Each structure stands twice: as structure tokens, then as C-alpha cells.
């Protein structure tokens, strides 16, 4: 087995996501699962980018007082 090669492009794109995943893994999986469930019932859901995903994960982690209405607004913005 040869040496492991890490390219500069890998460091700039992969490692920041790993750090993000390490901190927000529960919120990330919860959002992705909920998005997939909603997208199954909507004809044309909007795609989201990493910035949106990061904002939602920070929101989910930092707010202890979440309500059904706040989730409704999040997913309505992506599904319509």
C-alpha cells in the first residue's frame, strides 16, 4: 500500500466540511431527513446550498425553544 496523498484542493473543500460535520452531525442528519420527507410530497423542491445548510444547523443547535411553526417556515421556504 502506497503513501496517502492529500492535495491542496482536498484540504480546502473536504476538511472544512468534516469540522462542520463533527460539530453539527445531529442537526445535519435531522435536517437532511426532514428535507427528504418533505421533498417526497412536493413536485419541485428548491435545492439548498452549504450556506443554507450551515445556517439551519446553527439555528437548530443554538435554539432550545424550537416550535413546529419555526420548522414549518423553514421547509415552506424550500418547498414553494
N, CA, C and O atoms as CSV, one atom per row, in Angstrom:
chain,resi,resn,atom,element,x,y,z
A,1,UNK,N,N,0.846,-1.174,0.000
A,1,UNK,CA,C,0.000,0.000,0.000
A,1,UNK,C,C,0.889,1.234,0.000
A,1,UNK,O,O,1.832,1.326,0.786
A,2,UNK,N,N,0.597,2.160,-0.861
A,2,UNK,CA,C,1.405,3.356,-1.006
A,2,UNK,C,C,1.046,4.437,-0.001
A,2,UNK,O,O,0.117,4.279,0.792
A,3,UNK,N,N,1.787,5.534,-0.040
A,3,UNK,CA,C,1.508,6.641,0.873
A,3,UNK,C,C,0.176,7.330,0.545
A,3,UNK,O,O,-0.309,7.262,-0.585
A,4,UNK,N,N,-0.385,7.971,1.521
A,4,UNK,CA,C,-1.631,8.703,1.338
A,4,UNK,C,C,-1.294,10.080,0.796
A,4,UNK,O,O,-0.450,10.785,1.351
A,5,UNK,N,N,-1.955,10.462,-0.286
A,5,UNK,CA,C,-1.724,11.767,-0.891
A,5,UNK,C,C,-2.914,12.672,-0.615
A,5,UNK,O,O,-4.058,12.316,-0.896
A,6,UNK,N,N,-2.638,13.828,-0.069
A,6,UNK,CA,C,-3.677,14.828,0.162
A,6,UNK,C,C,-3.308,16.046,-0.658
A,6,UNK,O,O,-2.227,16.612,-0.495
A,7,UNK,N,N,-4.210,16.449,-1.544
A,7,UNK,CA,C,-3.969,17.595,-2.403
A,7,UNK,C,C,-4.530,18.858,-1.750
A,7,UNK,O,O,-5.405,18.781,-0.888
A,8,UNK,N,N,-4.034,19.989,-2.156
A,8,UNK,CA,C,-4.479,21.259,-1.580
A,8,UNK,C,C,-5.977,21.464,-1.804
A,8,UNK,O,O,-6.650,22.029,-0.942
A,9,UNK,N,N,-6.507,21.023,-2.928
A,9,UNK,CA,C,-7.946,21.138,-3.178
A,9,UNK,C,C,-8.762,20.315,-2.198
A,9,UNK,O,O,-9.852,20.719,-1.794
A,10,UNK,N,N,-8.231,19.156,-1.814
A,10,UNK,CA,C,-8.919,18.321,-0.830
A,10,UNK,C,C,-8.973,19.010,0.529
A,10,UNK,O,O,-9.987,18.946,1.223
A,11,UNK,N,N,-7.911,19.648,0.896
A,11,UNK,CA,C,-7.850,20.335,2.190
A,11,UNK,C,C,-8.836,21.491,2.223
A,11,UNK,O,O,-9.515,21.698,3.228
A,12,UNK,N,N,-8.919,22.242,1.142
A,12,UNK,CA,C,-9.782,23.425,1.124
A,12,UNK,C,C,-11.258,23.079,1.055
A,12,UNK,O,O,-12.086,23.872,1.502
A,13,UNK,N,N,-11.619,21.920,0.510
A,13,UNK,CA,C,-13.036,21.587,0.388
A,13,UNK,C,C,-13.492,20.528,1.378
A,13,UNK,O,O,-14.585,20.652,1.931
A,14,UNK,N,N,-12.713,19.512,1.618
A,14,UNK,CA,C,-13.158,18.388,2.440
A,14,UNK,C,C,-13.022,18.635,3.935
A,14,UNK,O,O,-13.937,18.310,4.692
A,15,UNK,N,N,-11.934,19.186,4.367
A,15,UNK,CA,C,-11.711,19.329,5.797
A,15,UNK,C,C,-12.645,20.337,6.468
A,15,UNK,O,O,-13.056,20.087,7.601
A,16,UNK,N,N,-13.005,21.457,5.840
A,16,UNK,CA,C,-13.996,22.325,6.489
A,16,UNK,C,C,-15.337,21.623,6.687
A,16,UNK,O,O,-16.000,21.844,7.701
A,17,UNK,N,N,-15.749,20.783,5.738
A,17,UNK,CA,C,-16.998,20.053,5.909
A,17,UNK,C,C,-16.878,19.040,7.042
A,17,UNK,O,O,-17.844,18.828,7.775
A,18,UNK,N,N,-15.721,18.414,7.201
A,18,UNK,CA,C,-15.533,17.469,8.296
A,18,UNK,C,C,-15.645,18.175,9.639
A,18,UNK,O,O,-16.264,17.650,10.565
A,19,UNK,N,N,-15.061,19.344,9.753
A,19,UNK,CA,C,-15.174,20.105,11.003
A,19,UNK,C,C,-16.633,20.490,11.257
A,19,UNK,O,O,-17.110,20.426,12.390
A,20,UNK,N,N,-17.331,20.888,10.201
A,20,UNK,CA,C,-18.746,21.212,10.327
A,20,UNK,C,C,-19.535,19.976,10.749
A,20,UNK,O,O,-20.383,20.057,11.638
A,21,UNK,N,N,-19.267,18.849,10.128
A,21,UNK,CA,C,-19.973,17.606,10.459
A,21,UNK,C,C,-19.695,17.184,11.899
A,21,UNK,O,O,-20.606,16.738,12.596
A,22,UNK,N,N,-18.461,17.319,12.350
A,22,UNK,CA,C,-18.122,16.944,13.724
A,22,UNK,C,C,-18.921,17.751,14.740
A,22,UNK,O,O,-19.297,17.225,15.788
A,23,UNK,N,N,-19.182,19.020,14.443
A,23,UNK,CA,C,-19.896,19.874,15.390
A,23,UNK,C,C,-21.410,19.774,15.269
A,23,UNK,O,O,-22.115,19.883,16.272
A,24,UNK,N,N,-21.919,19.570,14.062
A,24,UNK,CA,C,-23.368,19.635,13.835
A,24,UNK,C,C,-23.933,18.338,13.252
A,24,UNK,O,O,-24.891,18.399,12.481
A,25,UNK,N,N,-23.390,17.183,13.582
A,25,UNK,CA,C,-23.825,15.941,12.954
A,25,UNK,C,C,-25.299,15.616,13.234
A,25,UNK,O,O,-26.001,15.171,12.325
A,26,UNK,N,N,-25.778,15.822,14.442
A,26,UNK,CA,C,-27.188,15.528,14.748
A,26,UNK,C,C,-28.129,16.446,13.967
A,26,UNK,O,O,-29.112,15.990,13.382
A,27,UNK,N,N,-27.820,17.731,13.964
A,27,UNK,CA,C,-28.659,18.701,13.266
A,27,UNK,C,C,-28.624,18.471,11.758
A,27,UNK,O,O,-29.643,18.611,11.083
A,28,UNK,N,N,-27.466,18.124,11.236
A,28,UNK,CA,C,-27.310,17.870,9.806
A,28,UNK,C,C,-28.166,16.685,9.366
A,28,UNK,O,O,-28.900,16.784,8.383
A,29,UNK,N,N,-28.081,15.591,10.068
A,29,UNK,CA,C,-28.855,14.405,9.706
A,29,UNK,C,C,-30.356,14.675,9.869
A,29,UNK,O,O,-31.155,14.261,9.030
A,30,UNK,N,N,-30.732,15.362,10.936
A,30,UNK,CA,C,-32.151,15.674,11.149
A,30,UNK,C,C,-32.701,16.543,10.018
A,30,UNK,O,O,-33.802,16.297,9.526
A,31,UNK,N,N,-31.943,17.554,9.608
A,31,UNK,CA,C,-32.416,18.421,8.526
A,31,UNK,C,C,-32.502,17.662,7.208
A,31,UNK,O,O,-33.491,17.789,6.486
A,32,UNK,N,N,-31.491,16.882,6.888
A,32,UNK,CA,C,-31.493,16.160,5.612
A,32,UNK,C,C,-32.649,15.165,5.556
A,32,UNK,O,O,-33.313,15.043,4.526
A,33,UNK,N,N,-32.891,14.459,6.648
A,33,UNK,CA,C,-34.015,13.515,6.671
A,33,UNK,C,C,-35.352,14.237,6.522
A,33,UNK,O,O,-36.209,13.803,5.751
A,34,UNK,N,N,-35.533,15.322,7.246
A,34,UNK,CA,C,-36.785,16.076,7.159
A,34,UNK,C,C,-36.969,16.659,5.762
A,34,UNK,O,O,-38.079,16.654,5.232
A,35,UNK,N,N,-35.892,17.161,5.162
A,35,UNK,CA,C,-35.973,17.694,3.799
A,35,UNK,C,C,-36.383,16.602,2.818
A,35,UNK,O,O,-37.219,16.838,1.946
A,36,UNK,N,N,-35.807,15.414,2.949
A,36,UNK,CA,C,-36.149,14.314,2.043
A,36,UNK,C,C,-37.605,13.897,2.196
A,36,UNK,O,O,-38.270,13.588,1.207
A,37,UNK,N,N,-38.102,13.885,3.426
A,37,UNK,CA,C,-39.513,13.545,3.643
A,37,UNK,C,C,-40.428,14.582,3.000
A,37,UNK,O,O,-41.407,14.227,2.344
A,38,UNK,N,N,-40.114,15.850,3.183
A,38,UNK,CA,C,-40.929,16.907,2.572
A,38,UNK,C,C,-40.830,16.868,1.048
A,38,UNK,O,O,-41.831,17.038,0.353
A,39,UNK,N,N,-39.636,16.647,0.539
A,39,UNK,CA,C,-39.429,16.632,-0.912
A,39,UNK,C,C,-40.169,15.472,-1.577
A,39,UNK,O,O,-40.492,15.543,-2.763
A,40,UNK,N,N,-40.438,14.412,-0.827
A,40,UNK,CA,C,-41.171,13.282,-1.400
A,40,UNK,C,C,-42.605,13.662,-1.742
A,40,UNK,O,O,-43.218,13.032,-2.603
A,41,UNK,N,N,-43.145,14.673,-1.090
A,41,UNK,CA,C,-44.532,15.080,-1.312
A,41,UNK,C,C,-44.670,16.340,-2.160
A,41,UNK,O,O,-45.779,16.694,-2.560
A,42,UNK,N,N,-43.579,17.009,-2.434
A,42,UNK,CA,C,-43.617,18.241,-3.216
A,42,UNK,C,C,-43.131,17.978,-4.636
A,42,UNK,O,O,-42.174,17.227,-4.829
A,43,UNK,N,N,-43.774,18.586,-5.634
A,43,UNK,CA,C,-43.383,18.317,-7.025
A,43,UNK,C,C,-42.018,18.894,-7.404
A,43,UNK,O,O,-41.294,18.284,-8.192
A,44,UNK,N,N,-41.657,20.046,-6.863
A,44,UNK,CA,C,-40.370,20.640,-7.256
A,44,UNK,C,C,-39.761,21.402,-6.072
A,44,UNK,O,O,-39.871,22.626,-5.998
A,45,UNK,N,N,-39.123,20.684,-5.156
A,45,UNK,CA,C,-38.485,21.376,-4.026
A,45,UNK,C,C,-37.257,22.156,-4.481
A,45,UNK,O,O,-36.574,21.767,-5.428
A,46,UNK,N,N,-36.994,23.242,-3.803
A,46,UNK,CA,C,-35.808,24.047,-4.129
A,46,UNK,C,C,-34.564,23.393,-3.547
A,46,UNK,O,O,-34.592,22.893,-2.423
A,47,UNK,N,N,-33.486,23.392,-4.297
A,47,UNK,CA,C,-32.235,22.874,-3.728
A,47,UNK,C,C,-31.669,23.872,-2.719
A,47,UNK,O,O,-31.968,25.064,-2.780
A,48,UNK,N,N,-30.878,23.393,-1.822
A,48,UNK,CA,C,-30.228,24.271,-0.851
A,48,UNK,C,C,-28.723,24.139,-1.012
A,48,UNK,O,O,-28.227,23.105,-1.460
A,49,UNK,N,N,-28.003,25.179,-0.649
A,49,UNK,CA,C,-26.551,25.147,-0.726
A,49,UNK,C,C,-25.968,24.965,0.676
A,49,UNK,O,O,-26.703,24.887,1.661
A,50,UNK,N,N,-24.653,24.901,0.748
A,50,UNK,CA,C,-23.991,24.655,2.027
A,50,UNK,C,C,-24.221,25.803,3.010
A,50,UNK,O,O,-24.352,25.569,4.211
A,51,UNK,N,N,-24.271,27.030,2.517
A,51,UNK,CA,C,-24.515,28.163,3.414
A,51,UNK,C,C,-25.878,28.063,4.089
A,51,UNK,O,O,-26.001,28.331,5.284
A,52,UNK,N,N,-26.895,27.680,3.334
A,52,UNK,CA,C,-28.231,27.497,3.909
A,52,UNK,C,C,-28.222,26.369,4.932
A,52,UNK,O,O,-28.785,26.494,6.020
A,53,UNK,N,N,-27.576,25.269,4.568
A,53,UNK,CA,C,-27.476,24.125,5.468
A,53,UNK,C,C,-26.768,24.497,6.764
A,53,UNK,O,O,-27.196,24.103,7.849
A,54,UNK,N,N,-25.697,25.248,6.645
A,54,UNK,CA,C,-24.951,25.671,7.833
A,54,UNK,C,C,-25.802,26.592,8.709
A,54,UNK,O,O,-25.791,26.460,9.933
A,55,UNK,N,N,-26.530,27.512,8.105
A,55,UNK,CA,C,-27.393,28.420,8.860
A,55,UNK,C,C,-28.469,27.656,9.614
A,55,UNK,O,O,-28.732,27.941,10.782
A,56,UNK,N,N,-29.091,26.688,8.955
A,56,UNK,CA,C,-30.136,25.897,9.598
A,56,UNK,C,C,-29.562,25.071,10.742
A,56,UNK,O,O,-30.171,24.992,11.808
A,57,UNK,N,N,-28.416,24.464,10.540
A,57,UNK,CA,C,-27.813,23.644,11.594
A,57,UNK,C,C,-27.435,24.479,12.815
A,57,UNK,O,O,-27.638,24.043,13.948
A,58,UNK,N,N,-26.892,25.659,12.596
A,58,UNK,CA,C,-26.569,26.545,13.722
A,58,UNK,C,C,-27.851,26.956,14.438
A,58,UNK,O,O,-27.895,26.989,15.668
A,59,UNK,N,N,-28.891,27.268,13.673
A,59,UNK,CA,C,-30.184,27.636,14.257
A,59,UNK,C,C,-30.739,26.498,15.117
A,59,UNK,O,O,-31.216,26.729,16.228
A,60,UNK,N,N,-30.675,25.280,14.602
A,60,UNK,CA,C,-31.202,24.142,15.342
A,60,UNK,C,C,-30.413,23.874,16.621
A,60,UNK,O,O,-30.989,23.504,17.644
A,61,UNK,N,N,-29.111,24.059,16.562
A,61,UNK,CA,C,-28.278,23.763,17.736
A,61,UNK,C,C,-28.373,24.847,18.799
A,61,UNK,O,O,-28.368,24.539,19.990
A,62,UNK,N,N,-28.458,26.102,18.397
A,62,UNK,CA,C,-28.401,27.214,19.349
A,62,UNK,C,C,-29.742,27.535,19.995
A,62,UNK,O,O,-29.770,28.158,21.056
A,63,UNK,N,N,-30.850,27.130,19.391
A,63,UNK,CA,C,-32.164,27.477,19.918
A,63,UNK,C,C,-32.776,26.294,20.648
A,63,UNK,O,O,-33.057,25.255,20.051
A,64,UNK,N,N,-32.977,26.464,21.939
A,64,UNK,CA,C,-33.581,25.402,22.743
A,64,UNK,C,C,-35.102,25.451,22.674
A,64,UNK,O,O,-35.767,24.457,22.969
A,65,UNK,N,N,-35.658,26.592,22.288
A,65,UNK,CA,C,-37.100,26.771,22.272
A,65,UNK,C,C,-37.614,26.747,20.831
A,65,UNK,O,O,-38.084,27.761,20.315
A,66,UNK,N,N,-37.521,25.584,20.191
A,66,UNK,CA,C,-37.987,25.443,18.811
A,66,UNK,C,C,-39.452,25.028,18.804
A,66,UNK,O,O,-39.913,24.308,19.690
A,67,UNK,N,N,-40.168,25.488,17.800
A,67,UNK,CA,C,-41.584,25.164,17.700
A,67,UNK,C,C,-41.874,24.553,16.333
A,67,UNK,O,O,-41.053,24.613,15.418
A,68,UNK,N,N,-43.043,23.976,16.221
A,68,UNK,CA,C,-43.478,23.407,14.943
A,68,UNK,C,C,-43.581,24.502,13.890
A,68,UNK,O,O,-43.271,24.274,12.721
A,69,UNK,N,N,-44.016,25.686,14.300
A,69,UNK,CA,C,-44.154,26.798,13.363
A,69,UNK,C,C,-42.816,27.204,12.753
A,69,UNK,O,O,-42.753,27.545,11.572
A,70,UNK,N,N,-41.745,27.170,13.549
A,70,UNK,CA,C,-40.434,27.551,13.010
A,70,UNK,C,C,-39.964,26.546,11.958
A,70,UNK,O,O,-39.362,26.930,10.956
A,71,UNK,N,N,-40.239,25.259,12.186
A,71,UNK,CA,C,-39.892,24.262,11.178
A,71,UNK,C,C,-40.767,24.397,9.943
A,71,UNK,O,O,-40.298,24.188,8.824
A,72,UNK,N,N,-42.018,24.741,10.134
A,72,UNK,CA,C,-42.928,24.951,9.006
A,72,UNK,C,C,-42.404,26.061,8.098
A,72,UNK,O,O,-42.412,25.922,6.875
A,73,UNK,N,N,-41.951,27.154,8.690
A,73,UNK,CA,C,-41.413,28.272,7.899
A,73,UNK,C,C,-40.144,27.846,7.160
A,73,UNK,O,O,-39.964,28.193,5.992
A,74,UNK,N,N,-39.269,27.102,7.826
A,74,UNK,CA,C,-38.036,26.636,7.182
A,74,UNK,C,C,-38.336,25.812,5.934
A,74,UNK,O,O,-37.782,26.066,4.865
A,75,UNK,N,N,-39.206,24.835,6.075
A,75,UNK,CA,C,-39.467,23.948,4.957
A,75,UNK,C,C,-40.391,24.554,3.918
A,75,UNK,O,O,-40.310,24.202,2.741
A,76,UNK,N,N,-41.255,25.447,4.327
A,76,UNK,CA,C,-42.108,26.122,3.343
A,76,UNK,C,C,-41.255,26.970,2.405
A,76,UNK,O,O,-41.553,27.074,1.215
A,77,UNK,N,N,-40.198,27.575,2.937
A,77,UNK,CA,C,-39.323,28.395,2.087
A,77,UNK,C,C,-38.603,27.548,1.039
A,77,UNK,O,O,-38.235,28.058,-0.020
A,78,UNK,N,N,-38.402,26.283,1.317
A,78,UNK,CA,C,-37.721,25.401,0.351
A,78,UNK,C,C,-38.677,24.650,-0.566
A,78,UNK,O,O,-38.278,24.198,-1.639
A,79,UNK,N,N,-39.909,24.515,-0.164
A,79,UNK,CA,C,-40.817,23.677,-0.933
A,79,UNK,C,C,-41.731,24.476,-1.874
A,79,UNK,O,O,-42.400,23.875,-2.715
A,80,UNK,N,N,-41.780,25.784,-1.760
A,80,UNK,CA,C,-42.660,26.583,-2.631
A,80,UNK,C,C,-41.891,27.634,-3.376
A,80,UNK,O,O,-42.474,28.392,-4.151
